[in-house]
Amino acid sequence: MYFEIVGDVVRVSEIARGRGIREVRRLRRLYGGGRWRKMKGVATVRLGDGTMLRAEVHWYEAHGLGRFEVKLKRFLG
């Protein structure tokens, strides 16, 4: 599903870090080493059809590398 984050991500929190992330080996191989963290937050997203909704999003990030593999987890009321 195509989507775009519109504005800021709020209520950001860490889900896991380092070896606690199941995919950490793959992330290091694809994007490089670093302090990997799995994060979650709430953002307004624009879907492919133009609809704008609030949603919980999850992503991986590493210091100095940025945010990767943003996923929509659920839509909020």
C-alpha positions, -999 to +999 in steps of 0.1 A: +000+000+000+015+034-010+014+061+016+032+093+025+037+108+059+023+143+061+037+166+088+055+154+120+054+120+137+043+124+173+042+102+204+075+085+192+088+057+213+114+029+210+102-007+206+135-025+205+172-018+200+204-036+189+202-073+191+166-071+203+156-064+167+150-096+148+160-081+115+192-063+127+216-085+106+196-078+074+195-040+083+233-039+088+239-058+056+216-035+035+221-001+050+253-003+071+263-006+107+251+017+135+229+018+166+197+003+151+164+010+169+129+000+160+105+029+166+068+037+166+048+068+165+016+084+153+014+105+121-011+118+095-006+098+063-019+104+028-029+071+010-025+065-027-061+076-034-056+109-016-074+100+017-057+115+048-059+095+080-041+093+114-022+061+117+004+043+138+036+038+119+067+017+127+102+021+113+138+013+118+164+040+123+201+042+130+221+072+142+237+090+112+218+069+087+182+080+091+148+063+089+142+032+069+113+008+060+084+028+074+053+006+078+016+014+084+004-007+114-031+005+120-055+034+114-066+054+144-100+069+149 
